[in-house]
């Protein structure tokens, strides 16, 4: 996925009210940028961090800028992290179309945001000889070398999605949870049990019930983001 317009670099001054951030651009101007990330963004919102913003393509939009990337310290030098969780579904769809997720190949059609279960919408419904309910989770948290973790905050919504996927398995369908790690400095993925013990317990239950778990990382540059390779799930 290439960004439609060149990103603009700056320095983060603060993130506040969850969805807002103040960024000082390289020309010295401070702007307010939309932060499309509902999580805690643990370790990703330090004042002074180098960030990249995308300009709005709609001149009528209230906020002209969106926060896309942040540069964070890593074991082998600085690493880029994609903090815009709204990009995850587009990244996954592009990867599916290009055949970069072979575990999900062979389906004839794809529908987005399909109602299912008890009032939820699944990110993608893959259609073929069988149905596959596919839920995407953007992963940005890293607290230990090489280990990406989800979630970065308590997620009641995430637990509901797990239950809905398990319900589809019980009905004879395929259900897959795809952890999409929007950073290139991780080698495995785990559930952050200490952050949300209830999610961790539900995760273990649905995995045992037949919900499949896939983990992929991304290659990130200021020009674009692409799904890269599969990562193992750490037990």
ChimeraX attribute file (.defattr): number of C-alpha atoms within 10 A of each C-alpha:
attribute: neighborCount
match mode: 1-to-1
recipient: residues
	/A:1	16
	/A:2	12
	/A:3	14
	/A:4	12
	/A:5	12
	/A:6	14
	/A:7	20
	/A:8	16
	/A:9	20
	/A:10	23
	/A:11	21
	/A:12	24
	/A:13	18
	/A:14	16
	/A:15	20
	/A:16	10
	/A:17	7
	/A:18	14
	/A:19	15
	/A:20	18
	/A:21	20
	/A:22	20
	/A:23	28
	/A:24	19
	/A:25	18
	/A:26	11
	/A:27	8
	/A:28	10
	/A:29	9
	/A:30	15
	/A:31	17
	/A:32	18
	/A:33	22
	/A:34	22
	/A:35	23
	/A:36	17
	/A:37	18
	/A:38	13
	/A:39	17
	/A:40	14
	/A:41	17
	/A:42	13
	/A:43	13
	/A:44	21
	/A:45	21
	/A:46	16
	/A:47	13
	/A:48	13
	/A:49	18
	/A:50	20
	/A:51	27
	/A:52	24
	/A:53	23
	/A:54	21
	/A:55	18
	/A:56	15
	/A:57	11
	/A:58	9
	/A:59	9
	/A:60	8
	/A:61	9
	/A:62	9
	/A:63	15
	/A:64	17
	/A:65	22
	/A:66	21
	/A:67	28
	/A:68	25
	/A:69	25
	/A:70	26
	/A:71	19
	/A:72	17
	/A:73	12
	/A:74	15
	/A:75	10
	/A:76	7
	/A:77	9
	/A:78	12
	/A:79	17
	/A:80	22
	/A:81	26
	/A:82	30
	/A:83	27
	/A:84	20
	/A:85	20
	/A:86	13
	/A:87	16
	/A:88	22
	/A:89	18
	/A:90	12
	/A:91	19
	/A:92	22
	/A:93	18
	/A:94	16
	/A:95	18
	/A:96	18
	/A:97	11
	/A:98	11
	/A:99	13
	/A:100	18
	/A:101	20
	/A:102	11
	/A:103	11
	/A:104	15
	/A:105	13
	/A:106	12
	/A:107	15
	/A:108	9
	/A:109	11
	/A:110	15
	/A:111	12
	/A:112	14
	/A:113	12
	/A:114	13
	/A:115	12
	/A:116	15
	/A:117	16
	/A:118	10
	/A:119	9
	/A:120	14
	/A:121	17
	/A:122	20
	/A:123	19
	/A:124	21
	/A:125	23
	/A:126	22
	/A:127	15
	/A:128	12
	/A:129	9
	/A:130	10
	/A:131	17
	/A:132	21
	/A:133	24
	/A:134	20
	/A:135	23
	/A:136	20
	/A:137	18
	/A:138	23
	/A:139	26
	/A:140	25
	/A:141	27
	/A:142	23
	/A:143	11
	/A:144	11
	/A:145	12
	/A:146	15
	/A:147	16
	/A:148	31
	/A:149	24
	/A:150	24
	/A:151	25
	/A:152	21
	/A:153	16
	/A:154	18
	/A:155	16
	/A:156	11
	/A:157	10
	/A:158	16
	/A:159	17
	/A:160	17
	/A:161	18
	/A:162	22
	/A:163	17
	/A:164	23
	/A:165	28
	/A:166	26
	/A:167	19
	/A:168	19
	/A:169	19
	/A:170	14
	/A:171	8
	/A:172	10
	/A:173	16
	/A:174	20
	/A:175	26
	/A:176	23
	/A:177	19
	/A:178	18
	/A:179	25
	/A:180	27
	/A:181	32
	/A:182	31
	/A:183	25
	/A:184	20
	/A:185	23
	/A:186	22
	/A:187	18
	/A:188	20
	/A:189	26
	/A:190	18
	/A:191	21
	/A:192	20
	/A:193	15
	/A:194	13
	/A:195	16
	/A:196	18
	/A:197	13
	/A:198	14
	/A:199	24
	/A:200	18
	/A:201	13
	/A:202	17
	/A:203	21
	/A:204	13
	/A:205	15
	/A:206	20
	/A:207	16
	/A:208	11
	/A:209	14
	/A:210	17
	/A:211	26
	/A:212	17
	/A:213	16
	/A:214	19
	/A:215	22
	/A:216	24
	/A:217	25
	/A:218	21
	/A:219	18
	/A:220	20
	/A:221	16
	/A:222	20
	/A:223	12
	/A:224	15
	/A:225	20
	/A:226	19
	/A:227	24
	/A:228	18
	/A:229	14
	/A:230	20
	/A:231	18
	/A:232	13
	/A:233	18
	/A:234	12
	/A:235	7
